[in-house]
Amino acid sequence: MTNIALITGASSGIGMEFARYHAAKGGDVVLTARSADKLANLAAELEAAHGIKAHVFAADLGRAEGAAQLIQQIADAGLSIDILINNAGFGGRGAFVERPLEDELEMIDLNVKALVVLCHYFGAGMAERGNGRILNVGSTAGFMPGPLQATYFATKAFVKSFSQALDHELRPQGVTVTLLAPGYVVTGFAERAGLEGTKLVSSGGRSAASAAQHGYDAMMRGTLVTVNEGLLGIAVNWVIPLLPRRMVMGMIERMQRKS
């Protein structure tokens, strides 16, 4: 039986740590992101450290045909994916109508469309074989609306809903789907999203390695939804839903304002 994990957004942050963790357990990896050089360096590291096979397919999943091209490359290589980790994604801070529309649409294409395409193709193959695991990286942002990151929060709400429904459909066929919903994690996300200098970032976050390990272990247990911080999990599941909606949105907006 093979043990190949496809990891998107694998060139840095949580995606890189997923690859390291899976390889340390003896599993082969298929690494994809936009940066071919970073992927090649990671592949060499993993093969040398763990004696596994690392396949590299550079792809821009935010482009219209990016996911389809990646699927074709994997098929041409004759690889069968046992674990799909949809990690690629980005955010962007600012009032929605003041942000470039093309940036918002690219965010939707990467955070939602590419994830759906990959789940559809590889999920079908897993269901046909009768086994497989999918881990979709969402966010605690998906549990509430997010003024000043309206589109990002909405994409993660989609991932949260979609992942749970997909698990319900696929579990009888031997395939599990897990949603990892981390709080703030120290990666390059904040810089790209323009969140540096906000209360969200200044309060600190968990490491990418700890978030990846938490999500991966939950996936292997078949957990449906997991938050990587216990108290934060209680807050988003049991406290925030009971608060007035406008109060919640005010709190989120303040956390994302520049100090």
C-alpha positions as CSV (number, residue, x, y, z in Angstrom):
1,M,0.0,0.0,0.0
2,T,1.3,3.4,-0.9
3,N,1.4,6.4,1.4
4,I,1.7,9.4,-0.8
5,A,0.5,12.9,0.4
6,L,-0.2,15.8,-1.9
7,I,0.5,19.0,-0.1
8,T,-0.4,22.4,-1.6
9,G,1.3,25.6,-0.5
10,A,4.3,23.4,0.5
11,S,7.1,25.9,-0.1
12,S,6.7,27.6,3.3
13,G,4.8,27.8,6.6
14,I,2.3,25.2,7.6
15,G,2.5,23.4,4.2
16,M,6.3,22.9,4.6
17,E,5.8,21.5,8.1
18,F,3.1,19.1,6.9
19,A,5.6,17.8,4.4
20,R,8.3,17.4,7.0
21,Y,6.0,15.7,9.4
22,H,4.6,13.2,6.8
23,A,8.1,12.4,5.5
24,A,9.3,11.8,9.0
25,K,6.7,9.1,9.3
26,G,8.1,7.5,6.1
27,G,5.5,8.8,3.7
28,D,6.3,10.0,0.1
29,V,5.2,13.5,-0.8
30,V,4.0,15.4,-3.8
31,L,4.9,19.1,-3.2
32,T,3.2,21.9,-5.0
33,A,3.4,25.7,-4.8
34,R,4.5,28.5,-7.1
35,S,8.2,28.5,-6.2
36,A,10.0,25.6,-8.0
37,D,13.3,26.5,-6.3
38,K,11.9,26.4,-2.8
39,L,10.1,23.1,-3.5
40,A,13.3,21.6,-4.9
41,N,15.2,22.5,-1.8
42,L,12.5,21.0,0.4
43,A,12.4,17.8,-1.7
44,A,16.1,17.4,-1.4
45,E,16.0,18.0,2.4
46,L,13.2,15.4,2.9
47,E,14.8,12.7,0.7
48,A,18.2,13.1,2.4
49,A,16.7,13.1,5.9
50,H,14.1,10.4,5.6
51,G,14.9,8.3,2.5
52,I,11.5,9.0,1.0
53,K,10.5,10.1,-2.5
54,A,9.5,13.7,-3.0
55,H,7.9,14.7,-6.2
56,V,7.8,18.4,-7.2
57,F,5.2,20.1,-9.4
58,A,5.4,23.9,-9.4
59,A,1.9,25.3,-10.0
60,D,-0.1,28.5,-9.4
61,L,-3.4,27.2,-8.1
62,G,-4.8,30.7,-8.1
63,R,-4.8,30.7,-11.9
64,A,-7.9,29.5,-13.7
65,E,-6.4,26.3,-15.0
66,G,-3.8,25.8,-12.2
67,A,-5.5,22.9,-10.4
68,A,-6.4,21.1,-13.6
69,Q,-2.8,21.4,-14.8
70,L,-1.5,20.0,-11.5
71,I,-3.9,17.1,-11.7
72,Q,-2.7,16.3,-15.2
73,Q,1.0,16.4,-14.1
74,I,0.3,14.0,-11.3
75,A,-1.7,11.7,-13.6
76,D,1.1,11.7,-16.2
77,A,3.6,10.7,-13.5
78,G,1.4,7.7,-12.6
79,L,1.0,8.8,-9.0
80,S,-1.9,7.7,-6.8
81,I,-2.7,10.2,-3.9
82,D,-3.6,8.6,-0.6
83,I,-3.6,11.9,1.5
84,L,-4.7,15.3,0.1
85,I,-3.7,18.3,2.2
86,N,-5.2,21.5,0.9
87,N,-3.1,24.1,2.6
88,A,-2.6,26.8,0.0
89,G,-4.4,30.1,0.6
90,F,-3.9,33.8,1.4
91,G,-5.7,36.7,3.0
92,G,-5.8,40.4,2.5
93,R,-6.5,43.2,5.0
94,G,-8.6,46.3,4.1
95,A,-12.1,47.5,3.5
96,F,-13.6,45.3,0.7
97,V,-14.6,48.1,-1.6
98,E,-11.1,49.7,-1.3
99,R,-9.2,46.6,-2.2
100,P,-8.5,45.6,-5.8
101,L,-11.2,43.4,-7.0
102,E,-8.7,41.1,-8.8
103,D,-7.0,40.4,-5.5
104,E,-10.3,39.3,-4.0
105,L,-11.2,37.1,-6.9
106,E,-7.7,35.5,-6.9
107,M,-8.3,34.8,-3.2
108,I,-11.6,33.0,-3.9
109,D,-10.0,31.1,-6.8
110,L,-7.2,29.8,-4.5
111,N,-8.9,29.4,-1.2
112,V,-12.1,27.9,-2.6
113,K,-12.1,27.0,-6.3
114,A,-8.7,25.1,-6.3
115,L,-9.6,23.3,-3.1
116,V,-12.9,22.2,-4.6
117,V,-11.3,21.0,-7.8
118,L,-8.7,18.9,-6.0
119,C,-11.2,17.5,-3.5
120,H,-13.4,16.5,-6.4
121,Y,-10.7,14.7,-8.5
122,F,-8.7,13.1,-5.7
123,G,-11.7,12.4,-3.5
124,A,-13.3,10.5,-6.3
125,G,-10.2,8.3,-6.7
126,M,-10.1,7.7,-3.0
127,A,-13.7,6.7,-2.9
128,E,-13.2,4.3,-5.8
129,R,-10.3,2.6,-4.0
130,G,-12.2,2.6,-0.7
131,N,-9.7,4.6,1.4
132,G,-8.1,8.0,1.7
133,R,-7.8,11.0,3.9
134,I,-8.4,14.7,3.1
135,L,-7.2,17.6,5.3
136,N,-8.5,21.0,4.4
137,V,-6.8,23.9,6.2
138,G,-9.5,26.5,7.2
139,S,-9.2,29.0,10.0
140,T,-11.0,30.1,13.1
141,A,-11.9,33.0,10.8
142,G,-14.4,30.7,9.2
143,F,-16.5,30.7,12.4
144,M,-17.5,34.4,12.1
145,P,-17.8,37.4,9.7
146,G,-14.5,39.4,9.4
147,P,-14.7,43.1,8.7
148,L,-11.4,44.3,7.1
149,Q,-10.9,40.7,5.8
150,A,-14.4,40.1,4.5
151,T,-13.5,37.9,1.6
152,Y,-10.9,35.9,3.5
153,F,-13.2,35.1,6.4
154,A,-16.0,34.1,3.9
155,T,-13.7,31.7,2.0
156,K,-12.8,30.0,5.2
157,A,-16.5,29.8,6.2
158,F,-17.0,28.0,2.8
159,V,-14.1,25.6,3.6
160,K,-15.6,24.8,7.0
161,S,-19.1,24.0,5.6
162,F,-17.8,22.2,2.5
163,S,-15.4,20.0,4.4
164,Q,-18.0,18.7,6.9
165,A,-20.5,17.9,4.2
166,L,-17.9,16.2,2.1
167,D,-16.9,14.0,5.0
168,H,-20.5,13.0,5.6
169,E,-20.7,11.9,1.9
170,L,-17.4,10.1,1.7
171,R,-17.0,8.5,5.1
172,P,-19.2,5.5,4.2
173,Q,-16.8,4.9,1.2
174,G,-13.7,4.8,3.5
175,V,-12.6,8.4,3.0
176,T,-12.4,10.9,5.8
177,V,-12.3,14.7,5.6
178,T,-10.9,16.8,8.4
179,L,-11.0,20.6,8.8
180,L,-8.1,22.2,10.6
181,A,-9.1,25.6,11.8
182,P,-6.1,27.2,13.4
183,G,-5.9,30.5,15.1
184,Y,-3.1,32.9,14.2
185,V,0.0,31.0,13.2
186,V,3.5,32.6,12.7
187,T,4.1,32.3,9.0
188,G,4.4,34.6,6.0
189,F,0.6,34.9,6.0
190,A,0.5,38.2,8.0
191,E,3.0,39.9,5.8
192,R,1.2,39.0,2.6
193,A,-2.2,39.9,4.1
194,G,-1.0,43.3,5.4
195,L,-1.7,42.4,9.0
196,E,1.6,43.4,10.5
197,G,1.1,46.0,13.3
198,T,-2.4,44.8,14.2
199,K,-3.5,43.5,17.6
200,L,-4.1,40.0,16.0
201,V,-0.4,39.7,15.1
202,S,1.1,41.5,18.0
203,S,-0.6,39.1,20.5
204,G,1.5,36.3,19.1
205,G,0.6,32.9,17.6
206,R,1.5,29.3,17.5
207,S,4.3,27.8,15.4
208,A,3.7,26.4,11.9
209,A,5.2,23.1,13.1
210,S,2.8,22.7,16.0
211,A,-0.2,23.6,13.8
212,A,0.8,21.1,11.2
213,Q,1.3,18.3,13.7
214,H,-2.0,19.0,15.4
215,G,-3.9,19.0,12.1
216,Y,-2.1,15.9,10.7
217,D,-2.7,13.9,13.8
218,A,-6.4,14.9,13.8
219,M,-6.7,13.8,10.2
220,M,-5.2,10.4,11.0
221,R,-7.7,10.0,13.8
222,G,-10.5,10.9,11.4
223,T,-11.6,14.0,13.4
224,L,-14.2,16.1,11.7
225,V,-13.2,19.7,12.9
226,T,-10.2,20.6,15.0
227,V,-8.9,23.9,16.4
228,N,-5.3,23.9,17.4
229,E,-5.8,25.9,20.6
230,G,-8.1,24.5,23.3
231,L,-9.4,27.7,24.7
232,L,-9.8,29.2,21.3
233,G,-11.8,26.2,20.2
234,I,-14.2,26.7,23.1
235,A,-14.5,30.4,22.2
236,V,-15.4,29.9,18.5
237,N,-17.7,26.9,19.1
238,W,-19.5,27.9,22.3
239,V,-19.0,31.5,23.2
240,I,-18.9,33.6,20.1
241,P,-22.1,32.0,18.6
242,L,-24.0,33.3,21.6
243,L,-22.8,36.9,21.4
244,P,-24.6,39.6,19.5
245,R,-23.4,39.6,15.9
246,R,-22.5,43.3,15.7
247,M,-20.5,42.9,18.9
248,V,-18.5,40.1,17.3
249,M,-17.9,42.1,14.2
250,G,-16.7,45.0,16.2
251,M,-14.3,42.8,18.1
252,I,-12.9,41.3,14.9
253,E,-12.5,44.7,13.2
254,R,-10.5,46.1,16.2
255,M,-8.2,43.1,16.1
256,Q,-7.4,43.9,12.5
257,R,-6.9,47.6,12.7
258,K,-3.4,49.0,12.6
259,S,-2.1,50.3,15.9
